[in-house]
Amino acid sequence: VDCLECPIGRSWFNTTDCADCDLGRFSGSTGAANCTQCTSGTFADTFGSRNCTDCEPGSFAALDGSPNCTLCSPGFFQQNTGQDNCTECNFIRGYFSNVSGAIECSVCPGGEYSRNNTQCALCPGGRYGSGPANTRYSVPSEVVSAGGPRIPLYQCYICDAGTFAEAGARDCENCEEGYIAEEEGSSECEACPAGRHWETTVECE
């Protein structure tokens, strides 16, 4: 009696039997002595697989022999198929992702900045974001607002003296007549005190 080759998707187990390839392994030809591990970025989620499948965009398989792919965590993304990792959203430049399995990162809208790689926050009073968040600059330049978070300067711009902005503003506004903002970064304008009259938006006489 002739010996038979193990079929595709199975490998040699003993002299009388073949066995299905385990999860994360495959056999693409007959007569295989062993099943082959799927390479990183690919997976096999059924027993007896004949080939491995590329991970879809938004997911990855970090190790060889993976039975499935893992979704990118919030704050990370992957645009391509068959990858072994995800890329972090560049929150220093205004990008974020708050969902699992992201294919691309989003940009914080006007009046907001990326607090970290998973969320945006309102620009604080005295600053504005003309938005979407400015992504033209590559050199991080940050400021610490009084008691507040570190904010990339090119995401929330500081208002000039004589103007003001409430939290989440897309632009600064000029102080009305009779009110001034002597310092830059003002969240409100102040009325000229008694005995003094309004001269400009930055000075009372």
C-alpha positions as CSV (number, residue, x, y, z in Angstrom):
1,V,0.0,0.0,0.0
2,D,1.4,3.4,-1.0
3,C,1.7,6.1,1.7
4,L,-0.5,9.2,1.2
5,E,0.6,12.8,1.4
6,C,-1.0,15.0,4.0
7,P,-3.4,17.4,2.3
8,I,-3.1,21.2,2.2
9,G,-3.9,22.7,5.6
10,R,-2.6,19.6,7.5
11,S,0.8,18.2,8.5
12,W,2.3,14.9,9.5
13,F,1.2,13.7,13.0
14,N,2.3,10.1,13.0
15,T,2.7,7.3,10.5
16,T,-1.1,6.8,10.4
17,D,-2.6,10.2,10.6
18,C,-2.3,13.9,9.6
19,A,-3.4,16.8,11.8
20,D,-5.0,20.2,11.1
21,C,-2.6,23.1,11.4
22,D,-3.1,25.0,14.6
23,L,-4.4,28.6,14.8
24,G,-1.7,31.0,13.7
25,R,-0.2,28.3,11.4
26,F,-0.8,27.1,7.8
27,S,0.2,24.6,5.2
28,G,0.0,25.7,1.6
29,S,1.2,22.4,0.0
30,T,0.6,18.7,0.3
31,G,2.9,16.4,2.2
32,A,4.0,19.0,4.8
33,A,6.0,17.7,7.7
34,N,5.1,20.7,9.8
35,C,2.8,23.7,9.5
36,T,4.4,27.1,9.1
37,Q,3.8,30.0,11.5
38,C,2.1,33.1,10.0
39,T,4.5,36.0,9.9
40,S,3.9,39.2,11.9
41,G,1.2,41.3,10.3
42,T,-0.8,38.3,9.2
43,F,-3.0,35.7,11.0
44,A,-4.8,32.4,10.7
45,D,-8.0,32.2,12.8
46,T,-9.2,28.7,11.8
47,F,-7.7,25.2,12.2
48,G,-6.4,23.7,9.0
49,S,-5.6,27.0,7.3
50,R,-4.1,26.9,3.8
51,N,-2.7,30.4,4.0
52,C,-2.5,33.4,6.3
53,T,-4.5,36.6,5.9
54,D,-3.1,40.2,6.2
55,C,-4.4,42.3,9.1
56,E,-6.8,45.0,7.9
57,P,-6.1,48.7,8.2
58,G,-6.6,49.8,11.8
59,S,-5.2,46.6,13.2
60,F,-1.9,44.7,13.6
61,A,-0.3,41.4,14.6
62,A,2.9,42.0,16.5
63,L,4.1,38.4,16.7
64,D,4.6,35.5,14.4
65,G,2.0,32.8,14.7
66,S,-0.9,35.1,15.6
67,P,-4.4,33.6,15.5
68,N,-6.0,37.1,15.1
69,C,-5.2,40.8,14.7
70,T,-5.5,43.4,17.4
71,L,-7.2,46.8,16.9
72,C,-5.1,49.9,17.2
73,S,-5.6,51.5,20.6
74,P,-7.1,54.9,20.9
75,G,-4.4,57.4,20.2
76,F,-2.9,55.2,17.5
77,F,-3.7,54.4,13.8
78,Q,-2.7,52.2,10.9
79,Q,-3.5,53.0,7.3
80,N,-2.0,49.9,5.7
81,T,-2.7,46.1,5.6
82,G,-0.4,43.5,6.9
83,Q,1.3,45.5,9.6
84,D,2.9,44.5,12.9
85,N,2.4,47.8,14.8
86,C,0.3,51.0,14.9
87,T,1.6,54.6,14.8
88,E,0.9,57.1,17.5
89,C,-1.1,60.2,16.6
90,N,1.2,63.3,16.7
91,F,-0.7,65.3,19.4
92,I,2.1,67.9,19.6
93,R,0.9,68.9,16.1
94,G,-2.8,68.7,16.9
95,Y,-3.8,65.1,15.9
96,F,-5.7,62.7,18.1
97,S,-7.9,59.5,17.9
98,N,-10.5,58.6,20.5
99,V,-11.6,55.2,19.0
100,S,-10.1,51.8,18.6
101,G,-9.1,50.6,15.2
102,A,-8.5,54.0,13.7
103,I,-7.2,54.2,10.1
104,E,-6.2,57.8,10.5
105,C,-6.0,60.5,13.1
106,S,-8.3,63.4,13.4
107,V,-7.4,67.1,13.8
108,C,-8.6,69.1,16.7
109,P,-11.2,71.7,15.5
110,G,-10.8,75.4,15.8
111,G,-10.8,76.7,19.4
112,E,-9.3,73.5,20.7
113,Y,-5.9,71.8,21.1
114,S,-4.9,68.2,21.5
115,R,-4.3,67.6,25.3
116,N,-2.9,64.2,24.4
117,N,-3.2,61.7,21.6
118,T,-6.8,60.7,22.5
119,Q,-8.6,63.9,23.2
120,C,-8.9,67.6,22.5
121,A,-9.6,70.4,25.0
122,L,-10.8,74.0,24.7
123,C,-8.1,76.7,24.3
124,P,-8.0,78.5,27.7
125,G,-9.1,82.1,28.1
126,G,-6.7,84.6,26.6
127,R,-5.8,82.2,23.7
128,Y,-7.5,81.3,20.5
129,G,-7.4,78.5,17.9
130,S,-8.2,79.6,14.4
131,G,-8.4,75.9,13.5
132,P,-8.4,73.2,12.6
133,A,-5.3,72.9,14.9
134,N,-2.3,74.2,13.1
135,T,-0.1,71.4,11.8
136,R,2.4,73.4,9.8
137,Y,5.1,73.4,12.4
138,S,7.3,70.5,13.4
139,V,9.3,71.9,16.3
140,P,7.5,71.5,19.6
141,S,7.2,74.8,21.4
142,E,5.1,74.7,24.5
143,V,4.0,77.1,27.3
144,V,2.6,76.5,30.7
145,S,-0.4,78.6,31.4
146,A,-0.9,79.6,35.1
147,G,-2.0,76.4,36.9
148,G,-3.1,74.9,33.6
149,P,-1.9,72.3,31.0
150,R,1.1,72.5,28.7
151,I,-0.2,73.8,25.4
152,P,1.7,73.8,22.1
153,L,2.0,77.5,21.1
154,Y,1.0,76.9,17.5
155,Q,-2.3,75.3,18.5
156,C,-3.6,78.0,20.8
157,Y,-2.3,81.5,20.0
158,I,-2.1,84.2,22.6
159,C,-4.2,87.3,22.3
160,D,-2.5,90.6,21.9
161,A,-2.9,93.4,24.5
162,G,-6.2,95.3,23.8
163,T,-8.0,92.1,22.8
164,F,-9.5,89.2,24.7
165,A,-10.8,85.6,24.2
166,E,-13.0,83.4,26.3
167,A,-12.2,79.6,26.5
168,G,-12.7,77.8,23.2
169,A,-12.5,81.0,21.1
170,R,-11.6,80.8,17.4
171,D,-10.3,84.4,17.4
172,C,-9.6,87.3,19.8
173,E,-12.0,90.3,20.1
174,N,-11.2,93.9,20.6
175,C,-12.1,95.5,23.9
176,E,-15.1,97.8,23.7
177,E,-14.8,101.5,24.2
178,G,-14.3,102.2,27.9
179,Y,-12.6,98.8,28.5
180,I,-9.0,97.8,28.3
181,A,-6.7,94.7,28.3
182,E,-3.3,95.9,29.3
183,E,-1.6,92.6,29.0
184,E,-1.5,90.0,26.3
185,G,-3.4,86.8,27.0
186,S,-6.4,88.4,28.6
187,S,-9.6,86.4,29.0
188,E,-11.7,89.6,29.6
189,C,-11.5,93.4,29.4
190,E,-11.6,95.6,32.4
191,A,-13.4,99.0,32.8
192,C,-11.4,102.1,33.2
193,P,-11.4,103.0,36.9
194,A,-13.2,106.0,38.4
195,G,-11.4,109.2,37.7
196,R,-9.7,108.0,34.5
197,H,-11.0,108.0,30.9
198,W,-10.6,105.6,28.1
199,E,-7.8,106.4,25.7
200,T,-7.1,103.1,23.8
201,T,-8.0,99.4,24.2
202,V,-4.8,99.1,26.3
203,E,-4.7,102.3,28.3
204,C,-6.8,104.6,30.4
205,E,-5.7,108.2,31.1
